[in-house]
Amino acid sequence: MLDRFRLNFRLRIDRDRQIRVQCGKVSPRFLRELADVIALFDIRGGAIECKGRGTRMRLIFTDGFPQAGRQAVRNVWQPPSGPGGGGGMRAAG
């Protein structure tokens, strides 16, 4: 029930565009692509938090984070997928 408040990771972006992982684990691929987004949108500060669990994980941004940058970060972030499907076959019966 309180899984939506569970903090998975927190990232801080410094004025010199350095990404600091304050808590949690983040994939190296996401950090590389996030660095590209930060350079592209000239983001010079802010924070990103990932809260929730499973398919309900959400990214939360600080107020100073530009809207276009937020969408670009969401585009490179890959939340974990849910449980696998049934193999693509219809039920017989």
mmCIF file as gemmi writes it, N, C-alpha and C atoms, coordinates in Angstrom:
data_model
loop_
_atom_site.group_PDB
_atom_site.id
_atom_site.type_symbol
_atom_site.label_atom_id
_atom_site.label_alt_id
_atom_site.label_comp_id
_atom_site.label_asym_id
_atom_site.label_entity_id
_atom_site.label_seq_id
_atom_site.pdbx_PDB_ins_code
_atom_site.Cartn_x
_atom_site.Cartn_y
_atom_site.Cartn_z
_atom_site.occupancy
_atom_site.B_iso_or_equiv
_atom_site.pdbx_formal_charge
_atom_site.auth_seq_id
_atom_site.auth_asym_id
_atom_site.pdbx_PDB_model_num
ATOM 1 N N . MET Axp A 1 ? 0.818 -1.192 0 1 0 ? 1 A 1
ATOM 2 C CA . MET Axp A 1 ? 0 0 0 1 0 ? 1 A 1
ATOM 3 C C . MET Axp A 1 ? 0.864 1.259 0 1 0 ? 1 A 1
ATOM 4 N N . LEU Axp A 2 ? 1.93 1.261 0.752 1 0 ? 2 A 1
ATOM 5 C CA . LEU Axp A 2 ? 2.786 2.438 0.822 1 0 ? 2 A 1
ATOM 6 C C . LEU Axp A 2 ? 3.958 2.35 -0.148 1 0 ? 2 A 1
ATOM 7 N N . ASP Axp A 3 ? 3.894 1.417 -1.093 1 0 ? 3 A 1
ATOM 8 C CA . ASP Axp A 3 ? 4.981 1.263 -2.066 1 0 ? 3 A 1
ATOM 9 C C . ASP Axp A 3 ? 5.171 2.497 -2.93 1 0 ? 3 A 1
ATOM 10 N N . ARG Axp A 4 ? 4.117 3.299 -3.107 1 0 ? 4 A 1
ATOM 11 C CA . ARG Axp A 4 ? 4.258 4.489 -3.956 1 0 ? 4 A 1
ATOM 12 C C . ARG Axp A 4 ? 5.193 5.514 -3.347 1 0 ? 4 A 1
ATOM 13 N N . PHE Axp A 5 ? 5.451 5.4 -2.03 1 0 ? 5 A 1
ATOM 14 C CA . PHE Axp A 5 ? 6.353 6.327 -1.352 1 0 ? 5 A 1
ATOM 15 C C . PHE Axp A 5 ? 7.777 5.786 -1.253 1 0 ? 5 A 1
ATOM 16 N N . ARG Axp A 6 ? 7.992 4.559 -1.7 1 0 ? 6 A 1
ATOM 17 C CA . ARG Axp A 6 ? 9.31 3.928 -1.608 1 0 ? 6 A 1
ATOM 18 C C . ARG Axp A 6 ? 10.282 4.625 -2.559 1 0 ? 6 A 1
ATOM 19 N N . LEU Axp A 7 ? 11.399 5.098 -2.033 1 0 ? 7 A 1
ATOM 20 C CA . LEU Axp A 7 ? 12.407 5.785 -2.841 1 0 ? 7 A 1
ATOM 21 C C . LEU Axp A 7 ? 13.374 4.759 -3.41 1 0 ? 7 A 1
ATOM 22 N N . ASN Axp A 8 ? 13.459 4.689 -4.739 1 0 ? 8 A 1
ATOM 23 C CA . ASN Axp A 8 ? 14.364 3.758 -5.409 1 0 ? 8 A 1
ATOM 24 C C . ASN Axp A 8 ? 15.725 4.384 -5.66 1 0 ? 8 A 1
ATOM 25 N N . PHE Axp A 9 ? 15.718 5.642 -6.116 1 0 ? 9 A 1
ATOM 26 C CA . PHE Axp A 9 ? 16.979 6.367 -6.277 1 0 ? 9 A 1
ATOM 27 C C . PHE Axp A 9 ? 16.721 7.866 -6.282 1 0 ? 9 A 1
ATOM 28 N N . ARG Axp A 10 ? 17.775 8.609 -5.98 1 0 ? 10 A 1
ATOM 29 C CA . ARG Axp A 10 ? 17.743 10.069 -6.039 1 0 ? 10 A 1
ATOM 30 C C . ARG Axp A 10 ? 19.016 10.535 -6.725 1 0 ? 10 A 1
ATOM 31 N N . LEU Axp A 11 ? 18.862 11.357 -7.754 1 0 ? 11 A 1
ATOM 32 C CA . LEU Axp A 11 ? 19.988 11.919 -8.496 1 0 ? 11 A 1
ATOM 33 C C . LEU Axp A 11 ? 19.982 13.429 -8.325 1 0 ? 11 A 1
ATOM 34 N N . ARG Axp A 12 ? 21.153 14.003 -8.151 1 0 ? 12 A 1
ATOM 35 C CA . ARG Axp A 12 ? 21.299 15.461 -8.073 1 0 ? 12 A 1
ATOM 36 C C . ARG Axp A 12 ? 22.18 15.901 -9.226 1 0 ? 12 A 1
ATOM 37 N N . ILE Axp A 13 ? 21.756 16.959 -9.909 1 0 ? 13 A 1
ATOM 38 C CA . ILE Axp A 13 ? 22.536 17.526 -11.006 1 0 ? 13 A 1
ATOM 39 C C . ILE Axp A 13 ? 23.14 18.829 -10.51 1 0 ? 13 A 1
ATOM 40 N N . ASP Axp A 14 ? 24.475 18.902 -10.525 1 0 ? 14 A 1
ATOM 41 C CA . ASP Axp A 14 ? 25.19 20.085 -10.046 1 0 ? 14 A 1
ATOM 42 C C . ASP Axp A 14 ? 25.196 21.175 -11.112 1 0 ? 14 A 1
ATOM 43 N N . ARG Axp A 15 ? 25.649 22.354 -10.709 1 0 ? 15 A 1
ATOM 44 C CA . ARG Axp A 15 ? 25.729 23.486 -11.647 1 0 ? 15 A 1
ATOM 45 C C . ARG Axp A 15 ? 26.688 23.21 -12.798 1 0 ? 15 A 1
ATOM 46 N N . ASP Axp A 16 ? 27.673 22.356 -12.543 1 0 ? 16 A 1
ATOM 47 C CA . ASP Axp A 16 ? 28.62 22.013 -13.613 1 0 ? 16 A 1
ATOM 48 C C . ASP Axp A 16 ? 28.168 20.782 -14.407 1 0 ? 16 A 1
ATOM 49 N N . ARG Axp A 17 ? 26.885 20.449 -14.312 1 0 ? 17 A 1
ATOM 50 C CA . ARG Axp A 17 ? 26.232 19.355 -15.049 1 0 ? 17 A 1
ATOM 51 C C . ARG Axp A 17 ? 26.713 17.967 -14.644 1 0 ? 17 A 1
ATOM 52 N N . GLN Axp A 18 ? 27.283 17.834 -13.473 1 0 ? 18 A 1
ATOM 53 C CA . GLN Axp A 18 ? 27.702 16.522 -12.978 1 0 ? 18 A 1
ATOM 54 C C . GLN Axp A 18 ? 26.511 15.847 -12.301 1 0 ? 18 A 1
ATOM 55 N N . ILE Axp A 19 ? 26.346 14.56 -12.558 1 0 ? 19 A 1
ATOM 56 C CA . ILE Axp A 19 ? 25.256 13.79 -11.969 1 0 ? 19 A 1
ATOM 57 C C . ILE Axp A 19 ? 25.791 13.076 -10.74 1 0 ? 19 A 1
ATOM 58 N N . ARG Axp A 20 ? 25.143 13.264 -9.614 1 0 ? 20 A 1
ATOM 59 C CA . ARG Axp A 20 ? 25.525 12.606 -8.362 1 0 ? 20 A 1
ATOM 60 C C . ARG Axp A 20 ? 24.387 11.678 -7.939 1 0 ? 20 A 1
ATOM 61 N N . VAL Axp A 21 ? 24.709 10.42 -7.716 1 0 ? 21 A 1
ATOM 62 C CA . VAL Axp A 21 ? 23.725 9.472 -7.196 1 0 ? 21 A 1
ATOM 63 C C . VAL Axp A 21 ? 23.745 9.613 -5.683 1 0 ? 21 A 1
ATOM 64 N N . GLN Axp A 22 ? 22.665 10.151 -5.122 1 0 ? 22 A 1
ATOM 65 C CA . GLN Axp A 22 ? 22.619 10.375 -3.679 1 0 ? 22 A 1
ATOM 66 C C . GLN Axp A 22 ? 22.196 9.12 -2.928 1 0 ? 22 A 1
ATOM 67 N N . CYS Axp A 23 ? 21.305 8.342 -3.504 1 0 ? 23 A 1
ATOM 68 C CA . CYS Axp A 23 ? 20.948 7.066 -2.889 1 0 ? 23 A 1
ATOM 69 C C . CYS Axp A 23 ? 20.336 6.159 -3.95 1 0 ? 23 A 1
ATOM 70 N N . GLY Axp A 24 ? 20.413 4.87 -3.701 1 0 ? 24 A 1
ATOM 71 C CA . GLY Axp A 24 ? 19.868 3.891 -4.623 1 0 ? 24 A 1
ATOM 72 C C . GLY Axp A 24 ? 20.852 3.484 -5.707 1 0 ? 24 A 1
ATOM 73 N N . LYS Axp A 25 ? 20.364 2.652 -6.618 1 0 ? 25 A 1
ATOM 74 C CA . LYS Axp A 25 ? 21.18 2.161 -7.732 1 0 ? 25 A 1
ATOM 75 C C . LYS Axp A 25 ? 20.541 2.588 -9.047 1 0 ? 25 A 1
ATOM 76 N N . VAL Axp A 26 ? 21.401 3 -9.972 1 0 ? 26 A 1
ATOM 77 C CA . VAL Axp A 26 ? 20.953 3.455 -11.289 1 0 ? 26 A 1
ATOM 78 C C . VAL Axp A 26 ? 21.813 2.754 -12.336 1 0 ? 26 A 1
ATOM 79 N N . SER Axp A 27 ? 21.199 2.357 -13.438 1 0 ? 27 A 1
ATOM 80 C CA . SER Axp A 27 ? 21.96 1.652 -14.475 1 0 ? 27 A 1
ATOM 81 C C . SER Axp A 27 ? 22.945 2.602 -15.154 1 0 ? 27 A 1
ATOM 82 N N . PRO Axp A 28 ? 24.113 2.091 -15.522 1 0 ? 28 A 1
ATOM 83 C CA . PRO Axp A 28 ? 25.101 2.919 -16.225 1 0 ? 28 A 1
ATOM 84 C C . PRO Axp A 28 ? 24.567 3.475 -17.551 1 0 ? 28 A 1
ATOM 85 N N . ARG Axp A 29 ? 23.736 2.697 -18.246 1 0 ? 29 A 1
ATOM 86 C CA . ARG Axp A 29 ? 23.147 3.163 -19.502 1 0 ? 29 A 1
ATOM 87 C C . ARG Axp A 29 ? 22.285 4.401 -19.27 1 0 ? 29 A 1
ATOM 88 N N . PHE Axp A 30 ? 21.462 4.374 -18.225 1 0 ? 30 A 1
ATOM 89 C CA . PHE Axp A 30 ? 20.609 5.526 -17.923 1 0 ? 30 A 1
ATOM 90 C C . PHE Axp A 30 ? 21.454 6.75 -17.573 1 0 ? 30 A 1
ATOM 91 N N . LEU Axp A 31 ? 22.522 6.558 -16.813 1 0 ? 31 A 1
ATOM 92 C CA . LEU Axp A 31 ? 23.387 7.688 -16.458 1 0 ? 31 A 1
ATOM 93 C C . LEU Axp A 31 ? 24.051 8.292 -17.698 1 0 ? 31 A 1
ATOM 94 N N . ARG Axp A 32 ? 24.488 7.447 -18.636 1 0 ? 32 A 1
ATOM 95 C CA . ARG Axp A 32 ? 25.092 7.956 -19.877 1 0 ? 32 A 1
ATOM 96 C C . ARG Axp A 32 ? 24.088 8.758 -20.691 1 0 ? 32 A 1
ATOM 97 N N . GLU Axp A 33 ? 22.894 8.208 -20.857 1 0 ? 33 A 1
ATOM 98 C CA . GLU Axp A 33 ? 21.882 8.895 -21.651 1 0 ? 33 A 1
ATOM 99 C C . GLU Axp A 33 ? 21.366 10.14 -20.941 1 0 ? 33 A 1
ATOM 100 N N . LEU Axp A 34 ? 21.317 10.107 -19.619 1 0 ? 34 A 1
ATOM 101 C CA . LEU Axp A 34 ? 20.913 11.287 -18.854 1 0 ? 34 A 1
ATOM 102 C C . LEU Axp A 34 ? 21.927 12.41 -19.035 1 0 ? 34 A 1
ATOM 103 N N . ALA Axp A 35 ? 23.204 12.078 -19.072 1 0 ? 35 A 1
ATOM 104 C CA . ALA Axp A 35 ? 24.241 13.093 -19.308 1 0 ? 35 A 1
ATOM 105 C C . ALA Axp A 35 ? 24.046 13.756 -20.667 1 0 ? 35 A 1
ATOM 106 N N . ASP Axp A 36 ? 23.647 12.982 -21.674 1 0 ? 36 A 1
ATOM 107 C CA . ASP Axp A 36 ? 23.37 13.555 -22.994 1 0 ? 36 A 1
ATOM 108 C C . ASP Axp A 36 ? 22.183 14.512 -22.948 1 0 ? 36 A 1
ATOM 109 N N . VAL Axp A 37 ? 21.129 14.129 -22.237 1 0 ? 37 A 1
ATOM 110 C CA . VAL Axp A 37 ? 19.941 14.981 -22.114 1 0 ? 37 A 1
ATOM 111 C C . VAL Axp A 37 ? 20.288 16.279 -21.393 1 0 ? 37 A 1
ATOM 112 N N . ILE Axp A 38 ? 21.077 16.181 -20.328 1 0 ? 38 A 1
ATOM 113 C CA . ILE Axp A 38 ? 21.47 17.366 -19.557 1 0 ? 38 A 1
ATOM 114 C C . ILE Axp A 38 ? 22.267 18.331 -20.427 1 0 ? 38 A 1
ATOM 115 N N . ALA Axp A 39 ? 23.164 17.807 -21.245 1 0 ? 39 A 1
ATOM 116 C CA . ALA Axp A 39 ? 23.946 18.666 -22.138 1 0 ? 39 A 1
ATOM 117 C C . ALA Axp A 39 ? 23.064 19.271 -23.229 1 0 ? 39 A 1
ATOM 118 N N . LEU Axp A 40 ? 22.161 18.482 -23.783 1 0 ? 40 A 1
ATOM 119 C CA . LEU Axp A 40 ? 21.3 18.94 -24.869 1 0 ? 40 A 1
ATOM 120 C C . LEU Axp A 40 ? 20.381 20.076 -24.427 1 0 ? 40 A 1
ATOM 121 N N . PHE Axp A 41 ? 19.809 19.957 -23.225 1 0 ? 41 A 1
ATOM 122 C CA . PHE Axp A 41 ? 18.863 20.961 -22.734 1 0 ? 41 A 1
ATOM 123 C C . PHE Axp A 41 ? 19.514 21.984 -21.808 1 0 ? 41 A 1
ATOM 124 N N . ASP Axp A 42 ? 20.843 21.927 -21.663 1 0 ? 42 A 1
ATOM 125 C CA . ASP Axp A 42 ? 21.601 22.876 -20.843 1 0 ? 42 A 1
ATOM 126 C C . ASP Axp A 42 ? 21.03 22.975 -19.424 1 0 ? 42 A 1
ATOM 127 N N . ILE Axp A 43 ? 20.812 21.826 -18.809 1 0 ? 43 A 1
ATOM 128 C CA . ILE Axp A 43 ? 20.271 21.766 -17.449 1 0 ? 43 A 1
ATOM 129 C C . ILE Axp A 43 ? 21.425 21.946 -16.476 1 0 ? 43 A 1
ATOM 130 N N . ARG Axp A 44 ? 21.313 22.939 -15.6 1 0 ? 44 A 1
ATOM 131 C CA . ARG Axp A 44 ? 22.395 23.271 -14.673 1 0 ? 44 A 1
ATOM 132 C C . ARG Axp A 44 ? 21.941 23.208 -13.223 1 0 ? 44 A 1
ATOM 133 N N . GLY Axp A 45 ? 21.236 22.181 -12.889 1 0 ? 45 A 1
ATOM 134 C CA . GLY Axp A 45 ? 20.825 21.996 -11.505 1 0 ? 45 A 1
ATOM 135 C C . GLY Axp A 45 ? 19.471 21.321 -11.438 1 0 ? 45 A 1
ATOM 136 N N . GLY Axp A 46 ? 19.238 20.672 -10.312 1 0 ? 46 A 1
ATOM 137 C CA . GLY Axp A 46 ? 17.965 20.007 -10.098 1 0 ? 46 A 1
ATOM 138 C C . GLY Axp A 46 ? 18.169 18.614 -9.539 1 0 ? 46 A 1
ATOM 139 N N . ALA Axp A 47 ? 17.057 17.948 -9.342 1 0 ? 47 A 1
ATOM 140 C CA . ALA Axp A 47 ? 17.098 16.597 -8.798 1 0 ? 47 A 1
ATOM 141 C C . ALA Axp A 47 ? 16.005 15.758 -9.441 1 0 ? 47 A 1
ATOM 142 N N . ILE Axp A 48 ? 16.265 14.457 -9.494 1 0 ? 48 A 1
ATOM 143 C CA . ILE Axp A 48 ? 15.306 13.486 -10.007 1 0 ? 48 A 1
ATOM 144 C C . ILE Axp A 48 ? 15.198 12.385 -8.966 1 0 ? 48 A 1
ATOM 145 N N . GLU Axp A 49 ? 13.963 12.031 -8.617 1 0 ? 49 A 1
ATOM 146 C CA . GLU Axp A 49 ? 13.725 10.901 -7.721 1 0 ? 49 A 1
ATOM 147 C C . GLU Axp A 49 ? 12.874 9.877 -8.444 1 0 ? 49 A 1
ATOM 148 N N . CYS Axp A 50 ? 13.107 8.625 -8.128 1 0 ? 50 A 1
ATOM 149 C CA . CYS Axp A 50 ? 12.276 7.545 -8.636 1 0 ? 50 A 1
ATOM 150 C C . CYS Axp A 50 ? 11.585 6.918 -7.432 1 0 ? 50 A 1
ATOM 151 N N . LYS Axp A 51 ? 10.265 6.984 -7.429 1 0 ? 51 A 1
ATOM 152 C CA . LYS Axp A 51 ? 9.491 6.418 -6.324 1 0 ? 51 A 1
ATOM 153 C C . LYS Axp A 51 ? 8.515 5.396 -6.868 1 0 ? 51 A 1
ATOM 154 N N . GLY Axp A 52 ? 8.148 4.477 -6.005 1 0 ? 52 A 1
ATOM 155 C CA . GLY Axp A 52 ? 7.19 3.454 -6.374 1 0 ? 52 A 1
ATOM 156 C C . GLY Axp A 52 ? 7.852 2.096 -6.48 1 0 ? 52 A 1
ATOM 157 N N . ARG Axp A 53 ? 7.073 1.156 -7.005 1 0 ? 53 A 1
ATOM 158 C CA . ARG Axp A 53 ? 7.573 -0.208 -7.1 1 0 ? 53 A 1
ATOM 159 C C . ARG Axp A 53 ? 6.95 -0.895 -8.308 1 0 ? 53 A 1
ATOM 160 N N . GLY Axp A 54 ? 7.749 -1.674 -8.991 1 0 ? 54 A 1
ATOM 161 C CA . GLY Axp A 54 ? 7.244 -2.438 -10.133 1 0 ? 54 A 1
ATOM 162 C C . GLY Axp A 54 ? 6.754 -1.543 -11.254 1 0 ? 54 A 1
ATOM 163 N N . THR Axp A 55 ? 5.559 -1.837 -11.757 1 0 ? 55 A 1
ATOM 164 C CA . THR Axp A 55 ? 5.01 -1.055 -12.86 1 0 ? 55 A 1
ATOM 165 C C . THR Axp A 55 ? 4.495 0.306 -12.411 1 0 ? 55 A 1
ATOM 166 N N . ARG Axp A 56 ? 4.501 0.581 -11.128 1 0 ? 56 A 1
ATOM 167 C CA . ARG Axp A 56 ? 4.033 1.876 -10.614 1 0 ? 56 A 1
ATOM 168 C C . ARG Axp A 56 ? 5.176 2.836 -10.296 1 0 ? 56 A 1
ATOM 169 N N . MET Axp A 57 ? 6.369 2.54 -10.777 1 0 ? 57 A 1
ATOM 170 C CA . MET Axp A 57 ? 7.504 3.436 -10.542 1 0 ? 57 A 1
ATOM 171 C C . MET Axp A 57 ? 7.307 4.723 -11.335 1 0 ? 57 A 1
ATOM 172 N N . ARG Axp A 58 ? 7.615 5.855 -10.701 1 0 ? 58 A 1
ATOM 173 C CA . ARG Axp A 58 ? 7.45 7.162 -11.324 1 0 ? 58 A 1
ATOM 174 C C . ARG Axp A 58 ? 8.675 8.024 -11.082 1 0 ? 58 A 1
ATOM 175 N N . LEU Axp A 59 ? 8.98 8.894 -12.04 1 0 ? 59 A 1
ATOM 176 C CA . LEU Axp A 59 ? 10.05 9.872 -11.873 1 0 ? 59 A 1
ATOM 177 C C . LEU Axp A 59 ? 9.443 11.17 -11.366 1 0 ? 59 A 1
ATOM 178 N N . ILE Axp A 60 ? 10.105 11.773 -10.388 1 0 ? 60 A 1
ATOM 179 C CA . ILE Axp A 60 ? 9.668 13.04 -9.811 1 0 ? 60 A 1
ATOM 180 C C . ILE Axp A 60 ? 10.82 14.023 -9.956 1 0 ? 60 A 1
ATOM 181 N N . PHE Axp A 61 ? 10.521 15.214 -10.472 1 0 ? 61 A 1
ATOM 182 C CA . PHE Axp A 61 ? 11.533 16.224 -10.753 1 0 ? 61 A 1
ATOM 183 C C . PHE Axp A 61 ? 11.358 17.422 -9.828 1 0 ? 61 A 1
ATOM 184 N N . THR Axp A 62 ? 12.462 18.135 -9.556 1 0 ? 62 A 1
ATOM 185 C CA . THR Axp A 62 ? 12.369 19.376 -8.796 1 0 ? 62 A 1
ATOM 186 C C . THR Axp A 62 ? 11.751 20.458 -9.679 1 0 ? 62 A 1
ATOM 187 N N . ASP Axp A 63 ? 11.306 21.535 -9.05 1 0 ? 63 A 1
ATOM 188 C CA . ASP Axp A 63 ? 10.592 22.6 -9.763 1 0 ? 63 A 1
ATOM 189 C C . ASP Axp A 63 ? 11.422 23.255 -10.854 1 0 ? 63 A 1
ATOM 190 N N . GLY Axp A 64 ? 12.726 23.391 -10.663 1 0 ? 64 A 1
ATOM 191 C CA . GLY Axp A 64 ? 13.559 24.078 -11.631 1 0 ? 64 A 1
ATOM 192 C C . GLY Axp A 64 ? 13.892 23.281 -12.882 1 0 ? 64 A 1
ATOM 193 N N . PHE Axp A 65 ? 13.466 22.048 -12.941 1 0 ? 65 A 1
ATOM 194 C CA . PHE Axp A 65 ? 13.783 21.185 -14.085 1 0 ? 65 A 1
ATOM 195 C C . PHE Axp A 65 ? 12.876 21.557 -15.256 1 0 ? 65 A 1
ATOM 196 N N . PRO Axp A 66 ? 13.429 21.89 -16.442 1 0 ? 66 A 1
ATOM 197 C CA . PRO Axp A 66 ? 12.581 22.306 -17.568 1 0 ? 66 A 1
ATOM 198 C C . PRO Axp A 66 ? 11.677 21.177 -18.069 1 0 ? 66 A 1
ATOM 199 N N . GLN Axp A 67 ? 10.482 21.548 -18.524 1 0 ? 67 A 1
ATOM 200 C CA . GLN Axp A 67 ? 9.501 20.556 -18.984 1 0 ? 67 A 1
ATOM 201 C C . GLN Axp A 67 ? 10.036 19.706 -20.131 1 0 ? 67 A 1
ATOM 202 N N . ALA Axp A 68 ? 10.669 20.324 -21.105 1 0 ? 68 A 1
ATOM 203 C CA . ALA Axp A 68 ? 11.197 19.562 -22.245 1 0 ? 68 A 1
ATOM 204 C C . ALA Axp A 68 ? 12.266 18.577 -21.778 1 0 ? 68 A 1
ATOM 205 N N . GLY Axp A 69 ? 13.06 18.981 -20.82 1 0 ? 69 A 1
ATOM 206 C CA . GLY Axp A 69 ? 14.071 18.092 -20.264 1 0 ? 69 A 1
ATOM 207 C C . GLY Axp A 69 ? 13.447 16.93 -19.516 1 0 ? 69 A 1
ATOM 208 N N . ARG Axp A 70 ? 12.342 17.186 -18.828 1 0 ? 70 A 1
ATOM 209 C CA . ARG Axp A 70 ? 11.644 16.115 -18.101 1 0 ? 70 A 1
ATOM 210 C C . ARG Axp A 70 ? 11.184 15.026 -19.058 1 0 ? 70 A 1
ATOM 211 N N . GLN Axp A 71 ? 10.571 15.43 -20.161 1 0 ? 71 A 1
ATOM 212 C CA . GLN Axp A 71 ? 10.087 14.444 -21.121 1 0 ? 71 A 1
ATOM 213 C C . GLN Axp A 71 ? 11.24 13.672 -21.741 1 0 ? 71 A 1
ATOM 214 N N . ALA Axp A 72 ? 12.333 14.343 -22.014 1 0 ? 72 A 1
ATOM 215 C CA . ALA Axp A 72 ? 13.497 13.664 -22.589 1 0 ? 72 A 1
ATOM 216 C C . ALA Axp A 72 ? 14.064 12.636 -21.611 1 0 ? 72 A 1
ATOM 217 N N . VAL Axp A 73 ? 14.08 12.961 -20.319 1 0 ? 73 A 1
ATOM 218 C CA . VAL Axp A 73 ? 14.554 12.003 -19.306 1 0 ? 73 A 1
ATOM 219 C C . VAL Axp A 73 ? 13.615 10.81 -19.249 1 0 ? 73 A 1
ATOM 220 N N . ARG Axp A 74 ? 12.312 11.058 -19.281 1 0 ? 74 A 1
ATOM 221 C CA . ARG Axp A 74 ? 11.351 9.951 -19.272 1 0 ? 74 A 1
ATOM 222 C C . ARG Axp A 74 ? 11.539 9.053 -20.497 1 0 ? 74 A 1
ATOM 223 N N . ASN Axp A 75 ? 11.914 9.656 -21.616 1 0 ? 75 A 1
ATOM 224 C CA . ASN Axp A 75 ? 12.096 8.871 -22.839 1 0 ? 75 A 1
ATOM 225 C C . ASN Axp A 75 ? 13.301 7.931 -22.758 1 0 ? 75 A 1
ATOM 226 N N . VAL Axp A 76 ? 14.346 8.305 -22.026 1 0 ? 76 A 1
ATOM 227 C CA . VAL Axp A 76 ? 15.527 7.434 -21.934 1 0 ? 76 A 1
ATOM 228 C C . VAL Axp A 76 ? 15.46 6.481 -20.744 1 0 ? 76 A 1
ATOM 229 N N . TRP Axp A 77 ? 14.561 6.746 -19.793 1 0 ? 77 A 1
ATOM 230 C CA . TRP Axp A 77 ? 14.424 5.889 -18.609 1 0 ? 77 A 1
ATOM 231 C C . TRP Axp A 77 ? 13.564 4.688 -18.961 1 0 ? 77 A 1
ATOM 232 N N . GLN Axp A 78 ? 14.004 3.516 -18.54 1 0 ? 78 A 1
ATOM 233 C CA . GLN Axp A 78 ? 13.229 2.309 -18.78 1 0 ? 78 A 1
ATOM 234 C C . GLN Axp A 78 ? 12.836 1.691 -17.449 1 0 ? 78 A 1
ATOM 235 N N . PRO Axp A 79 ? 11.577 1.877 -17.043 1 0 ? 79 A 1
ATOM 236 C CA . PRO Axp A 79 ? 11.151 1.228 -15.803 1 0 ? 79 A 1
ATOM 237 C C . PRO Axp A 79 ? 11.082 -0.278 -16.005 1 0 ? 79 A 1
ATOM 238 N N . PRO Axp A 80 ? 11.147 -1.021 -14.926 1 0 ? 80 A 1
ATOM 239 C CA . PRO Axp A 80 ? 11.071 -2.481 -15.075 1 0 ? 80 A 1
ATOM 240 C C . PRO Axp A 80 ? 9.72 -2.887 -15.647 1 0 ? 80 A 1
ATOM 241 N N . SER Axp A 81 ? 9.736 -3.89 -16.498 1 0 ? 81 A 1
ATOM 242 C CA . SER Axp A 81 ? 8.482 -4.361 -17.083 1 0 ? 81 A 1
ATOM 243 C C . SER Axp A 81 ? 7.759 -5.262 -16.089 1 0 ? 81 A 1
ATOM 244 N N . GLY Axp A 82 ? 6.487 -5.421 -16.306 1 0 ? 82 A 1
ATOM 245 C CA . GLY Axp A 82 ? 5.67 -6.261 -15.439 1 0 ? 82 A 1
ATOM 246 C C . GLY Axp A 82 ? 5.92 -7.731 -15.7 1 0 ? 82 A 1
ATOM 247 N N . PRO Axp A 83 ? 5.122 -8.565 -15.082 1 0 ? 83 A 1
ATOM 248 C CA . PRO Axp A 83 ? 5.287 -10.003 -15.295 1 0 ? 83 A 1
ATOM 249 C C . PRO Axp A 83 ? 5.052 -10.359 -16.758 1 0 ? 83 A 1
ATOM 250 N N . GLY Axp A 84 ? 5.699 -11.417 -17.2 1 0 ? 84 A 1
ATOM 251 C CA . GLY Axp A 84 ? 5.615 -11.831 -18.599 1 0 ? 84 A 1
ATOM 252 C C . GLY Axp A 84 ? 4.215 -12.234 -19.009 1 0 ? 84 A 1
ATOM 253 N N . GLY Axp A 85 ? 3.98 -12.204 -20.3 1 0 ? 85 A 1
ATOM 254 C CA . GLY Axp A 85 ? 2.673 -12.567 -20.834 1 0 ? 85 A 1
ATOM 255 C C . GLY Axp A 85 ? 2.506 -14.071 -20.926 1 0 ? 85 A 1
ATOM 256 N N . GLY Axp A 86 ? 1.475 -14.462 -21.617 1 0 ? 86 A 1
ATOM 257 C CA . GLY Axp A 86 ? 1.156 -15.878 -21.728 1 0 ? 86 A 1
ATOM 258 C C . GLY Axp A 86 ? 1.812 -16.562 -22.907 1 0 ? 86 A 1
ATOM 259 N N . GLY Axp A 87 ? 2.787 -15.973 -23.525 1 0 ? 87 A 1
ATOM 260 C CA . GLY Axp A 87 ? 3.469 -16.607 -24.636 1 0 ? 87 A 1
ATOM 261 C C . GLY Axp A 87 ? 2.88 -16.265 -25.988 1 0 ? 87 A 1
ATOM 262 N N . GLY Axp A 88 ? 1.867 -15.416 -26.025 1 0 ? 88 A 1
ATOM 263 C CA . GLY Axp A 88 ? 1.307 -14.968 -27.291 1 0 ? 88 A 1
ATOM 264 C C . GLY Axp A 88 ? 0.285 -15.904 -27.907 1 0 ? 88 A 1
ATOM 265 N N . MET Axp A 89 ? -0.112 -16.955 -27.215 1 0 ? 89 A 1
ATOM 266 C CA . MET Axp A 89 ? -1.091 -17.886 -27.775 1 0 ? 89 A 1
ATOM 267 C C . MET Axp A 89 ? -2.433 -17.681 -27.081 1 0 ? 89 A 1
ATOM 268 N N . ARG Axp A 90 ? -3.481 -17.849 -27.842 1 0 ? 90 A 1
ATOM 269 C CA . ARG Axp A 90 ? -4.826 -17.715 -27.276 1 0 ? 90 A 1
ATOM 270 C C . ARG Axp A 90 ? -5.154 -18.941 -26.435 1 0 ? 90 A 1
ATOM 271 N N . ALA Axp A 91 ? -6.034 -18.735 -25.51 1 0 ? 91 A 1
ATOM 272 C CA . ALA Axp A 91 ? -6.457 -19.854 -24.67 1 0 ? 91 A 1
ATOM 273 C C . ALA Axp A 91 ? -7.317 -20.816 -25.489 1 0 ? 91 A 1
ATOM 274 N N . ALA Axp A 92 ? -7.08 -22.071 -25.313 1 0 ? 92 A 1
ATOM 275 C CA . ALA Axp A 92 ? -7.88 -23.086 -25.997 1 0 ? 92 A 1
ATOM 276 C C . ALA Axp A 92 ? -9 -23.524 -25.07 1 0 ? 92 A 1
ATOM 277 N N . GLY Axp A 93 ? -10.123 -23.747 -25.672 1 0 ? 93 A 1
ATOM 278 C CA . GLY Axp A 93 ? -11.058 -24.267 -24.762 1 0 ? 93 A 1
ATOM 279 C C . GLY Axp A 93 ? -12.448 -24.182 -24.906 1 0 ? 93 A 1
